[in-house]
Amino acid sequence: MSRWGVSYWLKKVGARCKKPRRKHRDPDPEEVEPFKPEIVLRLMPLDVPVDKRVRVWIQDEHRYGLISSVRRCWTLKGHRP
């Protein structure tokens, strides 16, 4: 099926093309603040240069670590991506 055909049928069943958020809408400050110094302590033994940005990858059983960029996706109306 062509890309046009797929989008036609997804729209017909009520799906919408949405872009997910990069960050959680309501982060819990009580969990965020203790994490910041802890991650620095864990990175110190790795001899990471201080003047360079570091990307931290996390692996879990759902393999979300393989998703390298945030893109638009199709979801049913009323559901978040």
C-alpha positions, 0 to 999 in steps of 0.5 A, spaced: 500 500 500 502 506 498 504 512 503 497 516 501 493 509 502 496 508 509 494 515 511 488 515 508 485 509 512 488 511 518 485 518 518 478 514 516 479 510 523 480 516 527 487 516 527 492 522 528 499 524 526 502 526 532 509 528 535 511 525 542 514 530 547 521 530 548 521 531 556 516 529 561 510 534 562 510 534 569 517 531 572 518 530 579 523 535 582 524 530 588 526 525 583 530 529 578 535 533 583 538 527 587 539 524 580 543 530 577 549 529 582 548 521 582 549 521 575 556 525 575 559 521 580 557 515 576 560 518 570 567 520 573 570 513 573 569 513 566 574 519 564 569 523 560 572 530 558 568 536 562 568 541 556 564 536 552 557 534 552 555 527 553 549 523 551 547 518 556 543 512 553 539 507 557 537 500 556 531 497 558 527 490 556 523 494 551 529 496 547 527 504 547 534 505 546 534 504 539 529 510 538 534 515 536 530 521 534 523 523 536 518 523 530 511 523 528 507 517 529 500 515 528 495 514 534 488 514 535 484 520 537 484 521 545 491 517 545 498 520 547 504 517 542 
